[in-house]
Amino acid sequence: MISYIGMQTQEVAIKPSLKVVMKSDTEMLDEVMVVAFGTAKKSAFTGSAKVVGTEKLEQSQVTNVTDALAGAVPGVTLTSNDGAPGSKSSIKIRGFSSINAKNDPLIIVDGAPYSGDINNINPNDVESMTVLKDAASNALYGARGANGVIIITTKRANMSGEAKVTFDAKWGANTRALQKYEVIDNPGMYYEMHYRAMNNYYKSTGMNDQAAWLEANKNLFGSNGGLGYNVYTVPDGQFLIGQNGKLNPNATLGRVVNYKGRDYLLTPDDWEDVGMRTGLRQEYNFSVSAANEKSSFYVSLGYLGNEGITEGSDLKRLTGRLKADYQAKKWLKIGGNMGYARFDSNSLSNNGTSSSIGNIWAFVTQMAPIYPAYVRNADGSIMMDNNGIGMMDYGSGINAGMQRPFIADANPILDNKLNTRNSEGNAINGNAFVDITPIEGLKVTFNGAFNLDETRFSYVYNPYYGQFDSTGGTVSKYHTRTYDYNLQQLVSYARSFGDNNFDILLGHEYYDYRYYFLAASKSQMFSQDNKELDGAIIDGQGASSYKERRNNEGFFGRLQYNYDERIFGSASLRRDASSRFHPDHRWGTFWSVGGAWLINKESWFDASWVQELKLKASIGSQGNDNIGDFLYTDRFNIINSNNSLGTSFKSKDRVTGSIEYYRRKTSDMLFSFTVAPSLGYASYMDNVGNMVNSGVEMDFNVNIFDTRNFTWDVNVNISTLKNRITMLDPDKLITTEYTADGKGYKGYSNGSFFIGEDLSMFTWRLKEYAGVNEKGESLFYKNVKDEAGNITGRETTTNHAQADYYITEESSIPKVYGGFGTKLKVYGVDFGINFTYQIGGKQYDGTYAYFMSSPYGTAGYNYHKDLLNSWTPENTNTNIPRFQMNDQYSGEMSTRFLTNASFLNIQNINVGYTLPSKWTRKLAINSLRVYMSAENVFYWSKRKGFDPRQSYDETTNATFYSPMRTISGGVSFEF
């Protein structure tokens, strides 16, 4: 975004020595926005867009620049189930355009589509991000614009005079931002809880209290529903749990066990303390920029070192950028922009799977507080193995012969220390332009851009512990290369006739994308220090390589008109082709029209406190080709069939603001349908119907004070979203399902959701929880039907398998969402705080459901403290089922665990002090600011540990990598 600021005319008396301070005239201020294939005055723009400028970006301490959009733009939501360094959020603009196709927006960097990793762009190099939200803004992007567009514009010198030199350094710490569930953290209390489940079970089989007490203590550490480990020492002849259900007061924590002639100390560890760490974040940015009447240049160098909150998760990034332009002739301007990134990243082997042997988060969030993480000698020191490795407990018998029932034979914390999952490489992106102005008002532009990303992956699995301990060590290498280029030819002409102003744009664009993949693996490594293929001797399951290619081409035009800078109109048209569609349906036509009226510029309008009052409307069509390649035809895997060639199918400053209403319709959505295995392939793609997203967006900023030494601004944005499927292909109305009150919907199920007309695409389809019966068992509803199969009512059942599914009419999509914040500047001190929020929607709390389950088939996971209020004969006023071993359905998936998805998050806090210039200029420093910054500070939700920000289309899960809280201090110089 560029701002043109006029100066107020001032009259002063003539004196021998004069000092005149020019004052800006905000009435002359007009912001120029970067939009599709050019720029536009904000006042004249007829589409819907929001600009996030440098000041907002500087408040955000992010690795991925698009994460700075959180809470900053109405109609934009960010979700993420991975908080590791270098992870990317999923971005949605004004809802969803598809059930199966991708819904993330098109990214444009300096005028061209960007296919690289967004983490390779240094946020410090970004001048602004413009979010284009409607068809009037996006239609010129044709088949790629349906999900909205984010235009990233990198910095350039924007002032004449001496070169400006800036240096910024910050250091900080990363910690876990996700709250812990309120689980049992005391070993004795956990044993009491598990004993209670076993004791209740034995009494339910007819045992008396004495017999059940003895049987529960006997099996508490055994394989028949037991926990495997006893980490308490109790006197001979006594039990760990007394007849009152409480821990034996004579029990002491820690137990020495002699196993095969060696003494082991069994004592529990805090797996979170063992598996987590405080990560260091350090960032340095240096830039030089200058401009004069003919040329400008900007050069920068940046380094980021960002450690995650587990070992083996980190990102190192070195970036550089050079951007320059030159007015060679009055009629000729040329320019170029080159960015480079060198990256080196380590990542975890698994994320989000609650039962995975390789997911650290599955262990640190779910492990019961009774299990050792280490194998210890009798004196408490960590036992060393023959390779000099400090031994950790895998629950597989290596620790005094103990067997852990919870995710047995696994310890991803040690695996992560011994294994390698590294990716490193180089990314280059660049563009160049030539502007030719043969006559006044006519400009011909040639743009060319490219992206090149070379990444090398090294995965090494150790031969000592874990799933590859019998291979002698395995090394795998992957190499990927992504390359694309974009060519544009643009002709624009602007002309005025009195108060009538016209601007026309004609253009052609061609985009070509290519991806290359190469992989190989070997085992039986000579040494863990040599992590190359030549350091191992046994070939893996074969090498692999392939390549992909796709392209787009479009011809487009845009006409813009304004009358007296008060009344505006625009129209755009693009004829676009995408190689992702069948040749007979490759070309599509996309269009938009829009109009606006600046009411505040009418002579009769008199409200000095209103900076701008604009009425606008637009309509248009967009396309979405983000569906994958060659889905219109059969694809095959080439396979070895008994050493013969074979194939198989491959599955497919005043009060400023805006209030906008939008309605976004998607036609001919694609969906993947499963088929019988006998057909030789698993699924096929087909068009299924239409969907509409609609809502209201409000964005306000209030400048409460604005004086020389005191400014105070408050901002708030509010968005609503209603997502509805308005039509389904009659052939896809596969089944009819009902709500609890008997309302029927035709459609088909999609996992835990139901796709039906007049429903949201994320409407939950679940079995309905009905509380508990007189025995404390879980109850679920089932339909009662007459002989003809008609539903005549409902009844309850304790058998979850017999219960019916119901359409809940509840969606995971929030009803209201947005952000708000404030910033103050007082005598050099600045303070800013920003919040994000959402209200409404229902998410399924999968981790809470797991923690509320009675032990069935396995044990050793943690329990939520809410189980202390579970049903007992003495506590019947509760909807929490009895806590009893082998109660299969106590935590089954049902409406019981649908949870209000509202949240409030402190997104960032900034506090700084800029030293007076009269001090710093003595040191040849124009500006010196010291500051503290915090990102992702704290959030509130319905339940501690529950994070509805993860996703819309899956259950929430605490075994994903937690979001990170970053607190930093820094200093910024300007010379």
Residue pairs with C-beta under 8 A, 6 or more apart in sequence:
1 31
1 32
1 33
1 34
1 42
1 51
1 53
1 127
1 128
1 130
2 31
2 32
2 39
2 158
3 29
3 30
3 31
3 32
4 28
4 29
4 30
4 31
4 32
5 24
5 25
5 26
5 28
5 29
6 24
6 25
6 27
6 28
6 29
7 22
7 23
7 24
7 25
7 28
8 22
8 23
8 24
8 25
10 20
10 22
10 23
12 18
12 20
26 611
26 653
30 41
30 42
30 43
31 41
31 42
31 43
31 51
32 39
32 40
32 41
32 42
33 39
33 40
33 41
33 42
33 45
33 49
33 51
33 130
34 51
34 128
34 130
34 151
34 153
35 45
35 47
35 49
35 130
35 132
35 137
35 151
36 132
36 137
36 138
36 140
36 141
36 149
36 151
36 558
37 111
37 140
37 488
37 490
37 505
37 507
37 556
37 558
38 490
38 492
38 505
40 560
42 51
43 565
43 598
43 612
43 614
44 560
44 562
44 565
44 568
44 596
45 568
45 596
46 136
46 568
46 569
46 570
46 594
46 595
46 596
46 616
46 618
47 132
47 133
47 134
47 135
47 136
47 137
47 138
47 570
47 592
47 594
47 618
48 132
48 133
48 134
48 136
48 137
48 618
48 660
48 662
48 697
49 130
49 131
49 132
49 133
49 137
50 72
50 73
50 74
50 76
50 130
50 131
50 133
50 699
51 128
51 129
51 130
51 131
52 68
52 69
52 72
52 73
52 128
52 129
52 130
52 131
53 127
53 128
54 126
54 127
54 128
54 155
56 68
56 72
57 65
57 68
57 123
57 126
57 128
57 129
59 823
59 832
59 834
59 908
59 910
59 933
60 67
60 68
60 123
60 907
60 908
60 935
61 170
61 172
61 908
61 933
61 934
61 935
61 966
61 968
62 68
62 123
62 935
63 85
63 86
63 119
63 123
63 304
63 306
63 315
63 317
64 86
64 87
64 88
64 89
64 118
64 119
64 123
65 118
65 121
65 122
65 123
65 126
65 129
65 152
66 78
66 88
66 89
66 91
66 107
66 118
66 129
66 150
67 78
67 89
68 123
68 129
69 76
69 78
69 91
69 129
69 131
69 150
70 78
70 89
70 819
70 836
70 907
71 717
71 818
71 819
71 820
71 821
71 834
71 835
71 836
71 837
71 905
71 907
72 717
72 819
72 834
73 131
73 717
74 660
74 697
74 698
74 699
74 717
74 718
74 719
74 818
75 93
75 94
75 133
75 662
75 695
75 697
75 719
75 721
76 91
76 92
76 93
76 131
76 719
77 91
77 92
77 814
77 817
77 838
78 89
78 90
78 91
78 92
78 949
79 89
79 90
79 92
79 949
79 950
79 951
79 952
80 87
80 88
80 89
80 90
80 949
80 950
80 963
81 351
81 352
81 950
81 951
81 954
81 957
81 960
81 961
82 351
82 352
82 960
82 961
83 177
83 178
83 960
83 961
83 962
83 963
83 964
84 308
84 313
84 347
84 348
84 351
84 961
85 279
85 306
85 307
85 308
85 313
85 314
85 315
85 345
85 964
86 119
86 306
86 315
86 343
86 345
86 347
87 961
88 117
88 118
88 119
90 103
90 104
90 951
91 104
91 105
91 150
92 103
92 104
92 147
93 105
93 131
93 133
93 147
93 148
94 133
94 134
94 148
94 662
94 664
94 693
94 695
94 721
95 664
95 693
95 695
95 721
95 723
95 813
96 103
96 666
96 691
96 693
96 723
96 761
97 103
97 146
97 147
97 624
97 664
97 666
97 669
97 691
97 693
98 624
98 627
98 666
98 669
98 670
98 691
99 669
99 670
99 671
99 688
99 691
99 750
99 755
99 761
100 627
100 669
100 670
100 671
100 672
100 685
101 624
101 626
101 627
101 669
101 670
102 147
102 626
102 627
103 147
104 147
104 626
105 131
105 147
105 148
105 149
105 150
106 113
106 138
106 141
106 144
106 145
106 147
106 148
106 149
106 150
107 113
107 114
107 118
107 149
107 150
107 152
108 114
108 149
108 150
108 151
108 152
109 121
109 152
109 154
109 429
110 152
110 153
110 154
110 337
110 431
110 449
111 431
111 433
111 447
111 449
111 488
112 431
112 447
112 449
112 486
112 488
113 144
113 484
113 486
113 511
114 152
114 429
114 451
115 451
115 453
115 482
115 484
115 513
116 427
116 429
116 451
116 453
116 482
117 343
117 427
117 453
119 315
119 317
119 343
120 317
120 319
120 339
120 341
120 343
120 427
120 429
120 453
121 152
121 154
121 319
121 339
121 341
122 285
122 300
122 302
122 304
122 317
122 319
122 321
122 341
124 168
124 285
124 287
124 300
124 302
125 154
125 155
125 287
125 300
125 302
125 319
125 321
125 339
126 152
126 153
126 154
126 155
127 153
127 154
127 155
127 156
128 152
128 153
129 150
129 151
129 152
129 153
130 150
130 151
130 153
131 148
131 149
131 150
131 151
132 138
132 145
132 148
132 149
132 150
132 151
133 148
133 662
134 592
134 618
134 620
134 662
134 664
135 145
135 590
135 591
135 592
135 618
135 619
135 620
135 621
135 622
136 570
136 572
136 592
136 593
136 594
136 618
136 619
136 620
137 149
137 592
138 145
138 146
138 148
138 149
138 592
138 620
138 622
139 145
139 572
139 573
139 574
139 590
139 591
139 592
139 620
139 621
139 622
140 507
140 556
140 558
140 572
140 574
141 149
141 574
141 622
142 552
142 554
142 556
142 574
142 575
142 576
142 588
142 590
142 622
142 623
143 552
143 554
143 576
143 577
143 578
143 581
143 588
143 590
143 623
143 624
143 625
144 552
144 578
144 623
144 624
144 625
144 626
145 590
145 622
145 623
146 622
146 623
146 624
146 666
147 624
147 626
154 298
154 321
154 323
154 337
154 339
155 287
155 289
155 298
155 300
155 323
156 289
156 291
156 296
156 298
156 323
156 325
157 164
157 289
157 290
157 291
157 296
157 297
157 298
158 291
158 296
159 291
160 291
160 292
160 293
161 290
162 290
163 288
163 289
163 290
164 288
164 289
164 290
164 926
164 974
164 975
165 286
165 287
165 288
165 974
165 975
166 285
166 286
166 287
166 288
166 972
166 973
166 974
166 975
167 284
167 285
167 286
167 972
167 973
167 975
168 283
168 284
168 285
168 286
168 970
168 971
168 972
168 973
169 282
169 283
169 284
169 285
169 970
169 971
169 972
170 281
170 282
170 283
170 284
170 933
170 968
170 969
170 970
170 971
171 280
171 281
171 282
171 968
171 969
171 970
172 280
172 281
172 282
172 933
172 966
172 967
172 968
172 969
173 278
173 279
173 280
173 281
173 966
173 967
173 968
174 278
174 279
174 280
174 281
174 306
174 307
174 308
174 309
174 964
174 965
174 966
175 278
175 279
175 309
175 964
175 965
175 967
176 276
176 309
176 962
176 964
176 965
177 936
177 937
177 938
177 939
177 962
177 963
177 964
177 965
178 945
178 947
178 958
178 962
178 963
179 939
179 944
179 945
180 272
180 365
180 944
180 945
181 365
181 847
181 848
181 851
181 864
181 943
181 944
181 945
181 946
181 958
182 864
182 865
182 866
182 944
182 945
183 851
183 862
183 863
183 864
183 865
184 190
184 193
184 368
184 369
184 862
184 863
184 864
184 865
185 369
186 369
187 231
187 232
187 253
187 268
187 369
187 370
188 232
188 247
188 251
188 253
189 247
190 368
190 369
190 370
190 862
190 863
191 220
191 227
191 232
191 240
191 241
191 247
191 370
192 241
192 245
192 246
192 247
193 863
193 867
193 883
194 220
194 227
194 855
194 859
194 863
195 216
195 217
195 220
195 240
195 241
195 245
196 245
196 883
197 854
197 855
197 883
197 884
197 885
198 215
198 216
198 219
198 220
198 225
198 226
198 885
199 212
199 213
199 216
199 245
200 882
200 883
200 884
200 885
201 225
201 884
201 885
201 886
201 887
202 211
202 212
202 215
202 216
203 209
203 212
204 884
207 215
209 243
210 243
213 239
213 241
213 243
216 241
217 239
217 240
217 241
219 225
219 226
220 226
220 227
220 230
220 240
220 241
221 227
221 228
221 229
221 230
222 228
223 403
223 405
225 855
225 859
225 885
225 886
226 405
226 859
227 368
227 370
227 405
227 859
227 860
228 395
228 402
228 403
228 404
228 405
228 860
229 266
229 370
229 371
229 372
229 402
229 404
230 240
230 255
230 266
231 253
231 254
231 255
231 266
231 267
231 268
231 370
231 371
231 372
232 240
232 247
232 248
232 251
232 252
232 253
232 254
232 255
233 251
233 252
233 253
233 254
233 255
233 256
234 240
234 248
234 250
234 251
235 250
238 248
238 250
239 248
240 247
240 248
240 251
241 247
241 248
242 248
253 267
253 268
254 265
254 266
254 267
255 265
255 266
255 267
256 263
256 264
256 265
256 266
256 378
257 263
257 264
257 266
257 400
257 401
258 264
259 400
259 401
260 401
263 377
263 378
264 375
264 376
264 377
264 378
264 383
264 399
264 400
265 376
265 377
265 378
265 379
265 380
266 372
266 376
266 399
266 400
266 402
267 372
267 376
267 380
268 369
268 370
268 371
268 372
269 371
269 372
269 373
269 374
270 369
271 363
271 364
271 367
271 371
271 373
271 413
272 364
272 365
274 364
274 373
274 374
274 413
275 310
275 360
275 363
275 364
275 373
275 413
276 309
276 310
276 364
277 307
277 309
277 310
277 311
278 309
279 306
279 307
279 308
279 309
279 314
279 964
280 305
280 307
281 304
281 305
281 306
281 307
281 966
281 968
282 303
282 304
282 305
283 302
283 303
283 304
283 305
283 306
283 968
283 970
284 302
284 303
285 300
285 301
285 302
285 303
286 300
286 301
286 302
287 298
287 299
287 300
287 301
288 298
288 299
288 300
289 296
289 297
289 298
289 299
290 296
290 297
291 297
293 327
294 326
294 327
295 324
295 325
295 326
295 327
296 324
296 325
297 322
297 323
297 324
298 321
298 322
298 323
298 324
299 320
299 321
299 322
299 323
300 319
300 320
300 321
301 318
301 319
301 320
302 317
302 318
302 319
302 320
303 316
303 317
303 318
303 319
304 315
304 316
304 317
304 319
305 314
305 315
305 316
306 314
306 315
306 316
306 317
307 313
307 314
308 314
308 315
308 961
308 964
309 962
309 964
310 348
310 360
310 416
310 961
311 413
311 416
311 417
312 346
312 347
312 348
312 416
312 417
312 419
312 421
313 346
313 347
313 348
313 961
314 345
314 346
315 343
315 344
315 345
316 343
316 344
316 345
317 341
317 342
317 343
317 344
318 341
318 342
318 343
319 339
319 340
319 341
319 342
320 339
320 340
321 337
321 338
321 339
321 340
322 336
322 337
322 338
323 335
323 336
323 337
323 338
324 335
324 336
324 337
325 333
325 334
325 335
325 336
326 333
326 334
326 335
327 333
328 334
330 437
331 436
331 437
331 438
332 434
332 435
332 436
332 437
333 434
333 435
333 437
334 432
334 433
334 434
334 435
335 432
335 433
336 430
336 431
336 432
336 433
337 430
337 431
337 432
338 428
338 429
338 430
339 428
339 429
339 430
340 426
340 427
340 428
341 426
341 427
341 428
342 425
342 426
343 423
343 424
343 425
343 426
343 427
344 422
344 423
344 424
345 422
345 423
345 424
346 420
346 421
346 422
347 421
347 423
348 358
348 359
348 360
348 412
348 416
348 421
348 961
349 358
349 359
349 412
349 415
349 416
349 419
349 421
350 356
350 358
350 359
350 362
350 412
351 359
351 361
351 959
351 960
351 961
352 359
352 361
352 957
352 959
352 960
352 961
353 359
353 362
353 959
354 362
354 366
354 846
354 847
354 850
354 957
354 959
355 362
355 407
356 362
356 407
356 412
357 407
357 409
357 410
357 412
357 466
357 467
358 410
358 412
358 415
358 466
358 467
359 412
359 959
360 412
360 413
360 416
361 958
361 959
361 960
361 961
361 962
362 407
362 412
362 959
363 407
363 410
363 411
363 412
363 413
365 847
365 958
365 959
366 406
366 847
366 850
366 851
366 861
366 862
366 958
366 959
367 406
367 860
367 861
367 862
368 406
368 860
368 861
368 862
368 863
369 862
371 393
371 395
371 404
371 406
371 860
372 393
372 399
373 392
373 393
373 411
373 413
374 382
374 383
374 390
374 391
374 392
374 393
375 382
375 383
375 391
375 392
375 393
375 398
375 399
376 382
376 383
377 383
382 390
382 391
383 390
383 391
384 390
384 391
385 391
385 464
387 464
389 414
389 418
389 464
391 398
391 399
392 411
392 413
392 414
392 465
393 399
393 402
393 404
393 411
394 404
394 408
394 409
394 410
394 411
394 414
394 465
394 466
395 402
395 403
395 404
395 405
395 406
395 407
395 408
395 409
395 410
395 411
396 403
396 404
396 408
396 409
397 403
404 860
405 858
405 859
405 860
406 858
406 859
406 860
406 861
410 466
411 465
411 466
414 465
414 466
415 462
415 465
415 466
418 462
418 464
418 465
418 466
418 528
419 459
419 460
419 461
419 462
419 466
420 458
420 459
420 460
420 531
421 457
421 458
421 459
422 457
422 458
422 459
423 455
423 456
423 457
423 458
424 455
424 456
425 453
425 454
425 455
425 456
426 453
426 454
427 451
427 452
427 453
427 454
428 450
428 451
428 452
429 449
429 450
429 451
429 452
430 449
430 450
431 447
431 448
431 449
431 450
432 447
432 448
432 449
433 445
433 446
433 447
433 448
434 445
434 446
435 443
435 444
435 445
436 443
436 444
436 445
437 443
437 444
438 444
441 493
441 494
441 495
442 491
442 492
442 493
443 490
443 491
443 492
443 493
444 489
444 490
444 491
445 488
445 489
445 490
445 491
445 492
446 488
446 489
446 490
447 486
447 487
447 488
447 489
447 490
448 485
448 486
448 487
448 488
449 485
449 486
450 483
450 484
450 485
450 486
451 482
451 483
451 484
451 485
452 481
452 482
452 483
453 480
453 481
453 482
453 483
454 479
454 480
454 481
455 479
455 480
455 481
456 477
456 478
456 479
457 476
457 477
457 478
457 479
457 480
458 475
458 476
458 477
458 531
459 474
459 475
459 476
459 477
459 478
460 473
460 474
460 475
460 476
460 525
460 528
460 531
461 467
461 468
461 471
461 473
461 474
461 475
462 468
462 469
462 473
462 528
463 469
463 471
463 472
463 473
463 525
463 528
468 474
468 523
471 523
471 524
472 523
472 524
472 525
472 536
472 538
473 523
473 524
473 525
473 528
473 536
474 521
474 522
474 523
474 525
474 536
474 540
475 521
475 522
475 523
475 525
475 531
475 532
475 533
475 535
475 536
476 519
476 520
476 521
476 540
477 519
477 520
477 521
477 532
477 533
478 517
478 518
478 519
479 516
479 517
479 518
479 519
480 515
480 516
480 517
480 518
481 515
481 516
482 513
482 514
482 515
482 516
483 513
483 514
483 515
483 516
484 511
484 512
484 513
484 514
485 511
485 512
486 509
486 510
486 511
486 512
487 509
487 510
487 511
488 507
488 508
488 509
489 507
489 508
489 509
490 505
490 506
490 507
491 505
491 506
491 507
492 503
492 504
492 505
492 506
493 503
493 504
494 501
494 502
494 503
494 504
495 501
495 502
496 502
499 563
499 564
500 561
500 563
501 561
501 562
501 563
501 565
502 559
502 560
502 561
503 559
503 560
503 561
504 557
504 558
504 559
504 560
505 556
505 557
505 558
505 559
506 556
506 557
507 555
507 556
507 557
508 553
508 554
508 555
508 556
509 552
509 553
509 554
509 556
510 551
510 552
510 553
511 551
511 552
511 553
512 549
512 551
513 548
513 549
513 550
513 551
514 547
514 548
514 549
515 547
515 548
515 549
516 545
516 546
516 547
517 544
517 545
517 546
517 547
518 543
518 544
518 545
519 543
519 544
519 545
520 533
520 540
520 542
520 543
520 544
521 533
521 539
521 540
521 541
522 533
522 536
522 537
522 538
522 539
522 540
523 536
523 538
523 540
524 536
524 537
524 538
525 535
525 536
526 535
526 536
526 537
527 535
548 629
549 579
550 578
550 579
550 580
550 629
551 578
551 579
552 576
552 577
552 578
552 579
552 625
553 576
553 577
554 574
554 575
554 576
554 577
555 574
555 575
556 572
556 573
556 574
556 575
556 576
557 572
557 573
557 574
558 570
558 571
558 572
558 573
559 570
559 571
559 572
560 568
560 569
560 570
561 568
561 569
561 570
562 568
562 569
564 601
565 598
565 601
566 597
566 598
566 601
566 602
567 595
567 596
567 597
567 598
568 595
568 596
568 597
568 598
568 616
569 593
569 594
569 595
569 596
570 592
570 593
570 594
570 595
570 618
571 591
571 592
571 593
571 594
572 591
572 592
572 593
572 620
573 589
573 590
573 591
574 589
574 590
574 591
575 587
575 588
575 589
576 587
576 588
576 589
576 590
576 623
577 586
577 587
577 588
578 586
578 588
578 623
578 625
579 586
579 629
580 625
580 627
580 628
580 629
580 630
580 631
581 625
581 632
582 632
582 633
585 632
588 623
589 621
590 620
590 621
590 622
590 623
591 620
591 621
592 618
592 619
592 620
592 621
593 618
593 619
593 620
594 616
594 617
594 618
594 619
594 620
595 616
595 617
595 618
596 614
596 615
596 616
596 617
597 614
597 615
597 616
598 612
598 613
598 614
599 605
599 613
599 614
599 615
600 607
600 610
600 611
600 612
600 613
600 614
605 613
607 613
609 654
609 655
610 654
610 655
611 653
611 654
611 655
611 656
612 656
614 658
624 666
627 670
627 685
628 652
631 652
631 670
631 685
634 649
634 681
635 649
635 650
635 652
636 647
636 648
636 649
636 650
637 647
637 648
637 649
637 650
638 645
638 646
638 647
639 646
639 647
639 648
640 646
648 680
649 680
649 681
649 682
650 681
651 672
651 681
651 682
651 683
652 672
652 681
652 683
652 684
652 685
653 703
653 706
654 703
655 700
655 701
655 702
655 703
656 700
656 701
656 703
657 698
657 699
657 700
657 701
658 697
658 698
658 699
659 696
659 697
659 698
660 696
660 697
660 698
661 694
661 695
661 696
661 697
662 693
662 694
662 695
662 696
662 697
663 692
663 693
663 694
664 692
664 693
664 694
665 690
665 691
665 692
665 726
666 690
666 691
666 692
666 693
667 690
668 687
668 689
668 690
669 687
669 688
669 689
669 690
669 691
670 685
670 686
670 687
670 688
671 685
671 686
671 688
671 732
671 750
671 755
672 683
672 684
672 685
673 683
673 684
673 685
673 686
673 732
674 682
674 683
675 681
675 682
675 683
675 684
686 729
686 732
687 729
688 728
688 729
688 732
688 755
689 725
689 726
689 727
689 728
689 729
689 732
689 757
690 725
690 726
690 727
691 723
691 724
691 725
691 726
691 761
692 723
692 724
692 726
693 721
693 722
693 723
693 724
694 721
694 722
694 724
695 719
695 720
695 721
695 722
696 718
696 719
696 720
697 717
697 718
697 719
697 720
698 716
698 717
698 718
698 719
699 716
699 717
700 715
700 716
700 717
701 713
701 714
701 715
702 713
702 714
702 715
703 711
703 712
703 713
704 712
704 713
704 714
705 711
705 712
706 712
709 826
709 827
710 824
710 825
710 826
710 827
711 824
711 825
712 822
712 823
712 824
712 825
713 822
713 823
713 824
714 820
714 821
714 822
715 819
715 820
715 821
715 822
716 818
716 819
716 820
716 821
717 818
717 819
717 820
718 816
718 818
719 816
719 817
719 818
720 815
720 816
721 813
721 814
721 815
721 817
723 760
723 761
723 762
723 811
723 813
724 758
724 759
724 760
725 747
725 755
725 756
725 757
725 758
725 759
725 760
725 761
726 757
726 758
727 757
728 746
728 747
728 755
728 756
728 757
732 747
732 748
733 746
733 747
733 748
734 747
734 748
735 746
735 747
735 748
735 749
736 744
736 745
736 746
737 744
737 745
737 747
737 749
737 754
737 756
737 765
737 805
737 806
737 807
738 744
738 745
738 783
738 791
738 806
738 807
739 745
739 806
739 807
739 808
739 809
740 768
740 781
740 794
740 806
742 791
743 807
745 754
745 756
745 757
745 758
745 759
745 807
746 756
746 757
747 754
747 755
747 756
747 757
747 759
748 754
748 755
748 756
749 755
749 765
749 805
751 953
751 954
752 764
752 765
752 766
752 844
752 893
752 955
753 761
753 762
753 763
753 764
753 765
753 953
754 763
754 764
754 765
754 807
755 761
756 763
756 807
759 807
759 809
759 811
760 811
760 813
762 811
762 812
762 813
762 952
762 953
763 807
763 808
763 809
763 810
763 811
764 807
764 808
764 810
764 811
764 812
764 842
764 844
764 895
764 898
765 805
765 806
765 807
765 808
766 805
766 806
766 808
766 844
766 893
766 894
766 895
766 898
767 780
767 781
767 800
767 803
767 804
767 805
767 806
767 892
767 893
767 894
767 895
768 780
768 781
768 803
768 806
768 808
768 894
768 895
769 778
769 779
769 780
769 879
769 894
769 895
769 896
770 779
770 780
770 781
770 796
771 779
771 879
772 778
772 779
772 871
772 878
772 879
772 880
772 881
772 882
773 779
773 796
773 798
775 882
776 870
776 871
776 872
776 876
776 881
776 882
776 884
777 798
777 881
777 882
777 887
777 889
778 798
778 800
778 881
778 887
778 889
778 890
778 892
779 796
779 797
779 798
780 796
780 797
780 798
780 799
780 800
780 802
780 803
780 889
780 892
780 894
781 794
781 795
781 796
781 797
781 803
781 804
781 806
782 794
782 795
782 796
782 797
782 802
782 803
782 804
783 791
783 793
783 794
783 804
784 791
784 792
784 793
784 794
784 795
785 791
785 792
786 792
797 803
798 889
799 889
800 888
800 889
800 892
800 894
803 894
806 895
808 842
808 895
808 898
810 841
810 842
810 898
811 841
811 842
812 841
812 842
812 843
812 844
812 901
812 952
812 953
813 841
813 952
814 838
814 839
814 840
814 841
814 901
814 902
815 839
815 840
815 841
816 838
816 839
816 840
817 836
817 837
817 838
817 839
818 836
818 837
818 838
819 834
819 835
819 836
819 837
819 907
820 834
820 835
820 837
821 832
821 833
821 834
821 835
821 907
822 832
822 833
823 830
823 831
823 832
823 833
824 830
824 831
824 832
825 831
828 913
828 914
828 915
828 916
829 911
829 912
829 913
830 910
830 911
830 912
830 913
830 914
830 931
831 910
831 911
831 912
832 908
832 909
832 910
833 906
833 908
833 909
833 910
834 906
834 907
834 908
834 909
835 904
835 905
835 906
835 907
836 904
836 905
836 907
837 902
837 903
837 904
837 905
838 901
838 902
838 903
838 948
839 902
840 900
840 901
840 902
841 900
841 901
841 902
841 948
842 898
842 899
842 900
842 901
843 898
843 899
843 901
843 946
843 948
843 955
843 956
844 893
844 897
844 898
844 899
844 955
844 956
845 897
845 898
845 899
845 943
845 946
845 955
845 956
846 897
846 955
846 956
846 957
847 945
847 946
847 956
847 957
847 958
847 959
848 864
848 897
848 899
848 943
848 945
848 946
849 891
849 893
849 896
849 897
850 861
850 891
851 861
851 862
851 863
851 864
851 867
852 863
852 864
852 866
852 867
852 880
852 890
852 891
852 897
853 890
853 891
854 881
854 882
854 883
854 884
854 885
854 886
854 887
854 890
854 891
855 885
855 886
856 885
856 886
856 887
856 888
856 890
866 880
867 880
867 883
869 875
869 878
869 880
870 878
870 880
870 881
870 882
870 883
871 878
871 880
871 881
871 882
871 883
872 882
879 896
881 887
881 890
882 890
883 890
884 890
899 942
899 943
899 946
899 948
900 942
901 941
901 942
901 948
902 941
902 942
902 948
903 939
903 940
903 941
903 947
903 948
903 949
904 939
904 940
905 936
905 937
905 938
905 939
905 940
905 949
906 934
906 936
906 937
906 938
906 939
907 935
907 936
907 937
908 933
908 934
908 935
908 936
908 937
909 933
909 934
909 937
910 931
910 932
910 933
910 934
911 931
911 932
911 933
912 929
912 930
912 931
912 932
913 929
913 930
913 931
914 927
914 928
914 929
915 928
915 929
915 930
917 926
917 927
920 926
920 927
920 928
924 975
925 973
925 974
925 975
926 974
926 975
927 972
927 973
927 974
928 971
928 972
928 973
928 974
929 971
929 972
930 969
930 970
930 971
930 972
931 969
931 970
931 971
931 972
932 967
932 968
932 969
932 970
933 966
933 967
933 968
933 969
933 970
934 965
934 966
934 967
934 968
935 965
935 966
935 967
936 963
936 964
936 965
936 966
937 965
938 965
939 947
939 949
941 947
941 948
945 958
946 956
947 956
947 958
947 963
948 956
949 963
950 956
950 957
950 960
